[in-house]
Structure formats: C-alpha cells, structure tokens
Amino acid sequence: MKFLKFYNEVLGCKNEDEVFDYFLNNLKPSNMLWSYFVNWEKVFTNTRKIEIALNNLNYLIGKDDFDKEFKFLVKQNPEIIKVIPALVVRDGGNTNQFKILVDYKKKKLVYEDYDFSKEAVTDKDIDKYLLFVKETGLKDLIISQKIKNLVDYMIGVEAGLDSNGRKNRGGHSMEDIVGFFIADICKTKGFKYLKEATSEKIKSEWGFDVPVDKSSRRYDYVINTGKDIVIFETNFYGGGGSKLKSTAGEYRDLFNVLNGQYKFVWITDGNGWKSTSRPLREAFNHNDYIFSLEMIEKGILNYII
C-alpha cells in the first residue's frame, strides 16, 4: 500500500498495521438504503401487464364445478392461459414452456410438454392446462376461496419475487453511496466521471486505452482529472465466505493489470471482512489504494485526486 499523509494526519495511524486495524475496526454494519426493500413500482407494473387476464380468472373463484367452468372460460378467453404460469412459476424469466416429469415410478422417466404461449388452443390443450392447474395446487387454492382476488394474490407474488433482487440492490447501494462522494468531488474540482464504464467507453469518451482483466469488466466509476484517470471498483460484504477471498484475489490481479498506467482504487466495506481478514490484508499490502466507507467519509479521496 501507499502510505498517504491522510493516514497520519486524519486517522492518527503511524504505520501500515495501524491503518489496517483502523480499517477493520471501523467497518460499517450495513449499506442498506430504503431502495433495498420492495420495488413497488416494478411490482405494480408487472401485475398491470396481466391484470385483465387475472380478473377473468377471478370468475373461477368459488365455482362448484371448477373443471367445467375452467374449460368454458378458456374457450371464451384463450389468452388467459398465458398468465397461468405466472401464478406458480417465479423464476424471474417469465417461463411459459415446460417439460414436466410426470412419471418415474415404473422405472421409466415420462415427460410431458406444456406450452402456455399458444395463440390458439384445442380441447386437448385445455385438458392439459386443467391438469396443470390441478397438479400445481392452483385449483385447490382458487376453489377454497382462501384468496378473494387473483390480482391481489399476484401483487403478493411479485413482491416476494422482487425480494430476490435484494442482493443486487445491495451491490447497487454501495455504488450509489460511493457515487455520491465521487460526484461531489468531481463537481468541486471540475472533473468528469463515468459510471459502469467499459474500456471501449473510456476510449471513445476520453481517449485513454484502459486494459481489462476480462472482457465483461465494467469499472464502477472512472474519474478524468484532465491529466489522467482514476479507476474505482466497489463492493460491500455483510457476511463472510469464500467469495470474499476470491474477490480479494481478483482485485489484486486487476491492480497488476492496471499498475504503472492508472490509479486503481478499491472501496470495500462490511463486517464480512472481519472473518476473512487474511486475504484482505494480502491485497491491502499489495495494492496502492484500498479504502473503506469510513475513510471516504473522512475525505481520503482528496488525498489521491
């Protein structure tokens, strides 16, 4: 690491060991913003796309002869079959074609193809869709009247599915937090910056040839000071695990790729590093600049830009 005046003047650290101890002792407990929770706009947008079809399916709620009414409804409104998977399949991919293993107990695997994307459906298709509704438990759910409205049910399903995106939102939260400080210093000093910048974008915008360690690399932030550029990567780990060790190794390698040409700053935080401090320390010794949110708060960016 490069021992900056900041470490002594602001943090009161006299050597690298004290800097690293300060880093670990001041990790933030969370980077959770309000945006971490449910994205209601997305939930209602997704539900609205199929709301009319769901209201048509509401016709079946509480019907005594469900099978008969289901067949009648599908014949009258064949487009409603397209929303049936959304009621039970929440993989985030809007899947509407399935190859279902319907039997294996005779020591032979028997599969049945289901396609909910058809524009026109036959009586045979309707019988298959009815079987799907029965076997997935949708029929029991609807006739039991435990739900009163499939639109409301879908809002709940969408909200639950949206929770799966919290991991990504956590990563974006770290980018947003760091981005605020980067935008502020660039405004103060009159610098330009890019977010999620590929090497091609940096080249086209500013003319710098920036190497990458992998073709998919998008640098979280890149600041152009007018003389050179400073490259940033950010992440936050609330828990430990093998991922942290591989991340530390990845950014050591990335420093080697960029070394001698451009400043590379890795900003990372989270209590996960307390249980995975060894690979972090190795990267800390190897790279020039590894900062925490505490250091960013105290103004360390002013010492390198």
Secondary structure, DSSP 4 states (H G I P E B T S, - for coil): ----HHHHHTT---SHHHHHHHHHHT--S----GGGS--HHHHHHHHHHTHHHHHHHGGGTT-SSHHHHHHHHHHH-GGGGGGHHHHH--SSS---EEEEEEE-TTSS-EEEEEE---SS--HHHHHHHHHHHHHTTHHHHHHTTS-S-HHHHHHHHHHHHHGGGHHHHHHHHHHHHHHHHHHHHHHHHT-EEEEEE-HHHHHHHH------SSTT--EEEEEE-SS-EEEEEEEE-SS-SHHHHHHHHHHHHHHHHHTTTSEEEEEEE-GGGGGSHHHHHHHHHHSSEEE-HHHHHTTGGGGT-
